[in-house]
Amino acid sequence: MYYFIVNPKSKSKHGKELGTVVAEQLRKRNVPHKIFYTKYRGHGTKLAHDITQKNPDCTLVAVGGDGTIHEVLTGITNYDTITFGYIPSGSGNDFARGMKIDNNTLSALECILNPCAYMNMDLGVVARKKGTQRFGVSCGIGFDASVTHEALASPLKSILNRIRLGKLTYALLAIKQLFFYDPCEATMTLDDNQTFHYSKMYFAAVFNQNVEGGGLKLAPKARPGDQILDVIVVSGIPRIKILLVLPLAFWGLHEHIKGVHLVKCKHVKISCSRKLPVHLDGESGGIHNSLFASLEPKKLRVIVG
């Protein structure tokens, strides 16, 4: 049995149309299925929780952007028995990029109905006082999350999506914010209690995939099934130099720039001297002065391209 969770507001509110296309194809093929549409922020989490609790060995498919991925992954209860599929309809589509999933709706659906490959994918976890949240792509605190927060509310994202340039949203907003963002003091602690101090940190991001922000390979060596998190911290760099880091990151060529720090770990805690924006898979994670990320002990079976 296939269960689809569709975000109708994805792809500049064309997500519902994609859901209709998927439903028509499933009916034509007599594929047993149920389709659910999200109605509010966080609804994907509730739907995923209810579906997987009642159907612990089903195929669950998310249709939306990376934010929809975050909601659905957070809600899954039996993640070690579920098969997960994805049909991308966002602006960044970094999860699809990392898992080699076609952006074409019909091609992605065909891959789900007739899988040619699977991956046992790691699930990132962010600890919160009110529970945990999962991420499939990345989470971060500081400048990159600040850009994400603005992108969620900016009309620029919708405009660029209409002309199929949505992945440029984050790059353009990053350049804009760069001239106003103030770095802060931060401390990063890794698995073995190894601690690093940064006097002028712009941002820290934790990766499961190797990209975020519409294709920025900020963690070029990250692999979603290696049971390791990749962390990047950008600190002590003149603002003008960050303008080099961002474009070079599209090709993963920023690693050797002084002030760019890349490490690998099982879990990491980043503590900042003030409260900063946090993101999870491109969705707002609120404003906090710390971020603690780790991995689930078991993996999720994902249909890949």
N, C-alpha and C positions, 0 to 999 in steps of 0.2 A: 504494500500500500504506500502511495506517495502522498505526502503532505507538503503543501506549498504555503509559505508565508510571504505575502507580497506587500511591499511598501508602495502605496499608490502615489505618494508624493515624490518618489525618486525620479531621476531623469527629468527635472523641471516639471513635475506633476504628470508625467506621461507613464508612470509606473503602472497605473490601472489599465492602460491600453495594452501594456506588455502582458499583464495578468490575463487579459481577455484572449490575447494571441495564444498564450500557453494553454488556457482552458479549451480553446477550440481544437488545438492539436491533440490534446489528451482525449477529448471526446471522439475525435475521428479515429483514434487508435484503440478506443475502448480500454484505456488505461485506468484502473481503479485509482481514484485520487480525491482529495479534498483541498480546496483553496481558501485561505483565510487572508483578509486584508487588514493591515494595521490601521488603527483609528487615532492613535495618539502616541506621543513619545513614550517609549518603554513598553508599548503594547506587544511588540515582537518578543520580548522576554517572557511575558505572561503566556502568550500563545505557545511558544516553544516549550515552556514548562508543562503546560497542560497536555499538549500533544505527546511529548516524550514520556510523560509519567504514565499515560494510558496506553501508549504504544511503544514500548521500550526497544523494539527491534525494527522500526520502520525506516523509510528513507525520508528525510526531512530536507526540504529545499528552500533556500532563502532567495527572494527576488528583490533586489534593491542595491543600494550602495554599500560601502564599507561600514557605515553606521548601522545598517540593517544586520550585517554580519555580527557586529558587536552585540546587538540586542539578542539575536537568536542564539548565539553561542553562550551567552550568559544564562539563558533560560533552560538550556538542555539539561535534563536530569540524568539520563542514562547515556552519557557521552561515550562510554566504552562499548556500547552495543548498537548505537545509532549509525546509520550511513548518512553522510551530509553531502548535499549538492548545492550548487550556487549558479544563479543566472544573473549576471551583472547588469545593473541599470543605474549606476551612479556616475559621478563626474571624474573621480580619481580611479576607481576600480583597481586599487592596488592589490587586493586579495586575488582577484582574477589574474592579474599580471603575474603574481608570485606563484600561483598554482597552475599556470598555463591554461586557463579557461577562456574560451573564445568569447569575445564581447557580443557576438551576434546571438540574438535570442534563440533562434531556431537551432543553431549549431550547438549552443550550450545545452538546450533541452535534449537534443539527440544524444549528446554525450551522457546525460543523466539516465536516459531510458535504455541506452546501450553502452554501458561504461566499458572503456578499453583499458583504464588504469585507475588505481586507487593510491592514496597516500595515507599513512598513519601519521597524522599531523599533531604536533604539540599544541597545547592550549595555554596561552598566557593568562595569568591571573593577577589582578590588582586587589589588594586587601583594603577594605573600607570598614568603618565602625559598624555600619548597618549590613555587613555581609561582603561578599566578593563579587567582582565583575570580571568577565573574561575578554580577551582580545585575540584576534586572529592575525592581525597585521602588526600593530605597534601601539604603544602608549607613550606619553611624554609629558614633561612639565617645563614651563617656561615659554620661550619665544615661539617654538613650533606649535604649541598648544594655543597660544594667543592668536596666531594666524588662523588656526582651525576655528576658534571661537568666532572670529570675525567672518570667516567664510560661510559659516552656518547662517549668518544673518544678512550677509551682503547680497544685493541684487546682482552684483557682478557674476556670481556663480551661475545664476539662471540665464543671464545674457550669454555667457560663454558656452553654456550647455546647449543653447539653441543653435549655435553655429559650430557645435562639435569641437569646441576648444576648452571644455570644462577643466581639463587637467592643468591649464595655465592659471586657474584661479589662485591656487596656493602660491605659485611663484610670484605673481603680480602683487598679491597682498603682503607677501614676505618682504618684498622690496620696499613697499610703502611703510610697513611697520618698523623696519630696520632703523629708520631715522628717529624713532620715538621710544624704542624699547630700552629700558635700563637694566643691565646685567646685575646679578646679585651674588652674594657669597653662598656657597653650597658645599655639602659633604656627600660623598658617595661611598657606601659600604657594601662590599661583595661577600660571597658565600663564606669565605674563610676569615671574615672580619678584617680583611684588607681594606684600608680606608684611604680615600683621596680627598684633598681639600682644593677648592677652586675659589678664587677671590672675585672673579668677574665671569660668572657663568651665564651664557645666553639661554641655553636649553640643554636638557638631557632627555634622550629618548631610548626606549627599550623595544627591541625588534624580535618578532617571530619570523616575519618575511624580511626581504632585504630592501623593500621600498616603502615609501609613504609619500603623501602630498602629490599624487599624480605622477609617480614614476621616479622620484628622487631616490637614488640608490645610496641612502645614507649609511646603511649597514650592508655593504656589498657582499660580505662573506656569510651573512645570516642564512640559515637553512631551516625550514619549518618542521623538520623531522629529526633534528640532531640532539634533541633534549637539552639544548643550550640557548640562552638568551644572549643577543648581541646588544651592547649598549654603546651609544655615542654621547659624548659630552663636548660641547663647544664652549670654550672659555678663553678669556684673555686675548681675544682677537680684535683688532681695530674694525670698526663698522665697515669701512670700505673693503676690507679683506673678506668679509662675509659675502660680499657680492661676488667674489670668486668661488667661495665654497659652494654656494647654491647651484650655479650652472655646472660646475665640475661634478657635482653629485649625481647629475643625470646619467653620467657614465661611470660613477664610482671612482672618480679620480681625485677625490678630496682627502684621501686617507693620510697623505704625508704633509699636509699643511700644518704648520705649527699652531697649536691651540685646538686641534681636532683630536680627541682621545677616543679610541675604540677598544672595548674590552669584551670578554665573554664570561658568562657566569650562569649559575643555576637560579640565583635570586639576588636582588639588588634593592637597596634602600637609598633614596636620594632625599636629603634634607636641605631645605633652603632657608635663608635668613628672613624671608617674607613670603606671604601667600602669593601663589602664582596660578595661572590657568593650567588645567590638566586636560588631556584628551585621551580617549580610548578608541582606536580605529576611526579617528576623525570625528568622533562625537564628543561633545563637552562632558568632561568628568568633574566639573565644578572648579572651585578655587581652593587650593590647599598649599600647605608649606612643606609637604613631603609626599613621596610616592614610593610604594613598596610593591615590587613585581616579582613573580615567581612562575613556576610551571605546574600544571595539574600532574598528578602522578601517572595518570593513564592518558592515552592518546585518542583522537577522534578519527574515524575512517572517513576520508573525503574523496569524492569522485573528482579526478583531475583530467586535464586535457592531454 
